[in-house]
Amino acid sequence: MSEQAIANRIYSDRIAKAQAELDRQGVDFLVVGPSSDLFYLLGHPARTSERLKVAVIPRQGQAFVVVPTLEAPGLAERQDLVDLRRWDDTANPIDLFAAGIGDARGKTIAVGDQLWSVFLLRMQAACPGAQFVSGAGVLKELRVIKSADELDLLREAGRRTDDAWAEFIESATLAGRTETEVARHLAGLMEEHGLGAPAFMIVASGPGSASPHHHTGERRIEEGDSVVFDFGGNIQGYKSDITRTVHVGEPPDEYRRVYDVVNRAREAAFAAVRPGAPCESVDAAAREVITQAGYGEYFIHRVGHGLGLDVHEEPYMVGGNAEPLRAGMVFSDEPGIYIPGRFGIRIEDAVACTETGGEFLNHATHELIVMH
């Protein structure tokens, strides 16, 4: 069987799965614009632009894609799966969309969360009598449980990221270099290991390490700094996500104590992973360790987020989320302590929930690393 035939079978199965979910939820159509959702359903890495491009999956019947004529060649390999409804620049693509929906009165149309609002407003105007709802409920059920093939890609992304990090800590010096220079060095190693350009990259040094989403900049790293590295790459669209924190020069005793607290919190969260456990219990396990150590006020974010085609997706390991874990869910385990004006420490792994507990998708050392 050719690679194209194998791919079409995968995407045909995903469309069928989407239709089954639409039927289960009583939804008539699913509408998805350029996004990771579209990539999941059709394997098509569409770009967002002012030109409307949407895939429409009906509860029954053939799916169709409203696509600009100049972008239709990118979907040529999916013509056996979906009806390509091309439009030229002088046409109104909303007319093609509305024609595909037909009489909209009483219909429920679920729309992917990443569709531009301007397109949604035009669709609503063209489909009077329809009820438009968020497509998140449908799409989540399609994507939140990873298949064996998806898990293999996530494992490979994690393995290559581990290798890039191991090479970085053996070869790099930090003191005197800017965060941007160091980030560029690590990004180059990621590309050498087949991860492509980084999906994201945070290098946060000194006081900036106490800001979880620090913007990497031109600050020069100094002896005595804590440096947080939060980064990930891609394997066929599937992301790695890892955080490691290093110290430049010999760390003081307090820093070592805090590092140990964060690492024990990470271990506690991982130990809480099992099918049926509420997502919030993973967060609670890490939070208890940090709170008991006296640093609860400095743990200022949830302990984890889902990981897959997006860096942040369902499920979320956060207080108040009682959704039970299921085998095949993948998410981060990333507790942190951030002391304003001084330093921050975060340690993160990607974790899969299996039938028997958690599985690490990356294996880089958790030991406190001293660099120079």
C-alpha positions in Angstrom: 0.0 0.0 0.0 1.4 3.4 -0.9 2.1 6.1 1.7 -0.8 8.2 0.3 -3.2 5.3 0.6 -2.1 4.7 4.2 -2.5 8.4 5.0 -6.0 8.5 3.4 -7.0 5.5 5.4 -6.0 7.3 8.6 -7.8 10.5 7.7 -10.9 8.6 6.5 -11.0 6.9 9.9 -10.7 10.2 11.6 -13.6 11.7 9.6 -15.7 8.7 10.4 -14.8 9.1 14.1 -15.9 12.7 13.9 -19.2 11.8 12.3 -19.8 9.2 15.0 -19.1 11.9 17.7 -21.4 14.3 15.9 -24.2 11.7 15.9 -23.6 10.9 19.6 -23.8 14.6 20.6 -26.7 15.4 18.2 -24.7 17.9 16.2 -25.4 18.3 12.4 -22.1 19.8 11.2 -18.6 20.4 12.3 -16.7 23.4 10.8 -13.0 23.6 11.1 -10.7 26.3 9.8 -6.8 26.3 9.5 -5.6 24.9 12.8 -4.2 21.8 14.4 -7.8 20.5 14.3 -7.7 20.7 10.5 -4.3 19.0 10.4 -5.6 16.2 12.7 -8.6 15.6 10.4 -6.9 15.9 7.0 -3.2 16.2 7.5 -3.3 19.6 5.8 -1.1 22.4 7.3 -3.3 25.3 6.2 -2.3 28.9 6.8 -4.7 31.4 8.2 -5.4 34.4 6.0 -8.2 36.7 4.8 -9.2 34.0 2.3 -11.8 31.6 3.8 -10.7 27.9 4.0 -12.9 25.6 6.0 -13.5 21.8 6.2 -17.2 20.9 6.9 -18.0 17.5 8.2 -21.7 16.6 8.2 -23.2 14.1 10.6 -23.9 11.9 7.5 -22.6 12.1 4.0 -19.4 13.4 2.4 -17.3 16.1 4.0 -16.4 19.1 1.9 -13.7 21.8 2.0 -14.3 25.4 0.8 -10.9 26.3 -0.5 -9.4 29.2 -2.5 -8.5 27.9 -6.0 -4.9 28.9 -5.6 -4.6 26.7 -2.4 -6.5 23.7 -3.7 -3.4 21.8 -4.9 -2.4 21.4 -1.3 -5.4 19.2 -0.8 -5.1 17.1 -4.0 -4.1 14.0 -2.1 -7.4 14.2 -0.1 -9.8 14.5 -3.1 -11.0 10.9 -2.6 -12.0 11.8 1.0 -13.6 15.3 0.7 -15.3 17.3 -2.0 -13.1 20.3 -2.8 -15.3 23.4 -3.4 -12.9 25.9 -5.0 -13.5 29.6 -5.2 -11.8 32.4 -7.1 -11.0 35.8 -5.7 -14.0 37.4 -7.3 -16.4 34.9 -5.7 -18.0 34.8 -2.3 -16.9 31.7 -0.5 -19.7 32.0 2.2 -22.2 31.2 -0.6 -20.4 27.8 -1.1 -20.5 27.2 2.6 -24.2 28.0 2.9 -25.0 25.8 -0.1 -23.2 22.9 1.5 -25.3 23.4 4.7 -28.6 23.7 2.9 -31.7 24.6 4.8 -30.1 25.7 8.1 -33.2 26.1 10.1 -33.0 23.9 13.3 -29.5 22.7 12.5 -26.7 22.7 15.0 -23.3 23.7 13.6 -20.3 23.2 15.8 -17.4 25.5 15.0 -13.7 25.0 15.9 -12.4 27.4 18.4 -9.5 28.6 16.2 -11.8 29.8 13.4 -11.5 33.6 12.9 -14.5 35.4 14.3 -15.0 37.4 11.0 -15.8 34.2 9.2 -18.1 32.9 11.9 -20.1 36.1 11.8 -20.5 35.8 8.0 -21.5 32.1 8.4 -24.1 33.0 11.0 -25.6 35.7 8.7 -25.8 33.2 5.8 -27.4 30.4 7.8 -30.5 31.9 9.5 -32.2 29.6 12.0 -29.1 27.6 12.7 -27.7 27.2 16.2 -23.9 27.8 16.2 -22.0 26.2 19.1 -18.4 25.6 20.1 -16.8 22.7 18.4 -14.5 22.1 21.4 -16.7 19.3 22.8 -16.6 17.3 19.6 -12.9 18.0 18.8 -11.7 17.2 22.3 -13.2 13.7 22.1 -11.4 13.1 18.8 -8.0 14.3 20.0 -7.6 13.9 23.7 -6.9 10.1 23.6 -3.8 9.5 21.5 -3.5 6.5 19.2 -0.6 4.2 19.3 0.9 6.0 16.2 0.5 9.4 17.9 2.1 8.1 21.1 5.1 6.8 19.1 5.6 10.2 17.5 5.4 11.9 20.9 7.9 9.5 22.3 10.3 10.1 19.3 9.9 13.9 19.8 10.8 13.5 23.4 13.8 11.3 22.7 15.3 13.7 20.2 14.7 16.6 22.5 16.5 14.7 25.3 19.4 14.1 22.9 19.6 17.8 21.9 19.5 18.9 25.6 22.3 16.4 26.6 24.5 17.7 23.8 23.7 21.3 24.9 24.7 20.9 28.5 27.9 19.2 27.5 28.9 21.8 24.9 27.5 25.1 26.0 28.8 27.9 28.2 26.3 30.4 29.6 28.1 33.2 31.5 28.6 36.3 29.4 26.2 35.2 26.7 22.8 36.7 26.1 19.6 34.7 26.5 19.0 35.1 22.8 22.5 33.7 21.9 22.0 30.7 24.2 18.5 30.1 22.7 19.9 30.2 19.2 22.6 27.6 20.2 20.0 25.2 21.6 17.6 25.7 18.6 20.5 24.8 16.3 21.0 21.5 18.1 17.3 20.8 18.0 17.3 21.2 14.2 20.4 18.9 14.0 18.4 16.3 15.8 15.5 16.5 13.3 13.1 18.5 15.4 12.8 21.4 13.0 12.6 25.0 14.2 11.6 25.1 17.8 7.8 25.0 18.5 8.6 27.4 21.3 11.7 28.5 23.3 12.1 30.2 26.7 15.5 31.0 28.1 14.9 32.9 31.4 17.9 34.0 33.5 18.5 35.6 36.8 15.4 37.5 38.1 13.7 36.6 34.8 13.7 33.0 35.8 11.0 33.9 38.3 8.6 34.8 35.4 7.1 31.5 34.1 6.5 32.9 30.6 9.5 35.2 30.4 10.3 36.7 27.0 13.8 35.7 26.0 15.9 38.8 25.5 19.3 40.4 25.4 20.1 40.1 29.1 23.6 38.7 29.6 23.7 35.6 31.8 25.8 36.0 34.9 27.6 33.8 37.4 25.1 33.0 40.2 22.1 33.0 37.9 19.3 30.5 37.8 18.4 29.8 34.1 15.1 28.2 33.1 15.0 26.4 29.7 11.5 25.6 28.5 11.4 24.4 24.9 10.0 21.9 22.4 10.2 20.7 18.8 8.1 18.8 16.3 7.9 15.3 14.8 5.3 15.3 12.0 3.4 18.1 13.9 3.6 16.3 17.3 5.3 18.4 20.0 7.8 17.8 22.7 7.8 20.0 25.8 10.4 19.9 28.4 11.8 22.3 31.1 15.1 22.1 32.8 16.6 24.6 35.2 20.4 25.0 35.6 22.5 27.1 37.9 25.5 29.1 36.6 28.3 28.4 39.0 28.0 26.7 42.4 24.5 27.2 43.8 23.9 28.2 47.4 22.2 25.8 49.9 18.8 27.6 49.6 18.7 27.1 45.9 19.5 23.4 46.3 16.7 23.1 48.8 14.2 24.7 46.5 15.3 22.6 43.6 14.8 19.5 45.6 11.3 20.6 46.6 10.3 21.2 42.9 11.7 17.9 41.9 9.9 16.0 44.7 6.7 17.8 43.6 7.2 16.6 40.0 7.7 13.1 41.3 4.5 13.3 43.4 2.5 14.5 40.4 3.8 11.7 38.3 2.9 9.1 41.0 -0.7 10.4 41.0 -1.2 9.5 37.3 -3.5 6.6 36.8 -6.7 6.0 34.8 -9.8 7.3 36.7 -7.9 9.8 38.8 -9.3 13.3 38.5 -7.0 15.7 36.6 -7.0 18.0 39.6 -5.5 15.3 41.8 -2.3 15.5 39.8 -2.1 19.2 40.4 -3.0 18.7 44.1 -0.2 16.1 44.6 2.5 18.5 43.4 0.9 21.5 45.2 0.9 19.6 48.6 4.7 19.0 48.4 5.4 22.7 47.6 2.9 24.0 50.2 4.3 21.8 53.0 7.8 23.0 52.2 6.6 26.6 52.8 6.6 27.8 49.2 2.9 27.5 48.2 2.5 31.2 47.4 5.3 30.9 44.9 3.7 28.1 42.8 1.6 30.3 40.6 0.3 28.1 37.8 -1.4 24.8 37.1 0.9 21.7 37.1 0.2 20.7 33.6 -1.5 20.9 30.2 -2.3 18.5 27.4 0.3 18.0 24.7 0.0 16.7 21.1 -0.4 18.7 17.9 -0.7 21.8 20.1 1.7 22.7 22.9 -1.3 23.5 25.1 -4.5 21.4 24.6 -6.8 19.2 26.6 -6.7 17.9 29.3 -5.6 20.4 31.9 -4.1 19.3 35.3 -5.6 22.1 37.4 -7.7 22.5 40.5 -11.4 22.3 39.7 -11.0 19.9 36.8 -12.5 16.7 38.0 -12.4 15.0 34.6 -11.0 11.5 35.1 -7.7 10.6 33.4 -7.9 8.0 30.6 -5.2 5.8 29.1 -3.8 7.7 26.0 -4.0 11.1 27.5 -0.7 13.1 27.3 0.2 16.1 29.3 3.0 18.0 31.0 4.1 17.6 34.6 5.7 21.0 35.4 5.7 22.3 39.0 7.7 25.4 39.7 8.6 27.8 42.5 9.1 31.5 41.5 10.5 33.9 44.0 10.1 37.5 42.6 13.3 39.4 42.1 15.5 36.4 43.0 15.1 33.2 41.0 12.7 30.6 39.7 12.9 26.9 39.2 10.7 24.7 37.0 11.2 21.0 36.0 8.9 19.6 33.3 8.4 16.3 31.7 5.8 15.1 29.1 3.8 12.2 30.5 1.3 9.7 29.0 -1.4 8.0 31.1 -1.3 4.3 30.5 -3.5 1.5 31.8 -1.1 1.0 34.7 0.0 4.6 35.5 2.2 7.2 34.1 4.9 6.9 31.3 7.6 9.5 30.8 7.9 10.6 27.2 11.3 12.2 27.9 14.1 11.0 30.1 16.6 13.9 30.5 18.3 13.9 33.9 16.5 15.6 36.7 19.7 16.2 38.7 20.6 19.8 39.4 23.0 20.8 36.6 25.8 23.4 37.3 27.0 25.2 34.1 29.5 28.0 33.6 
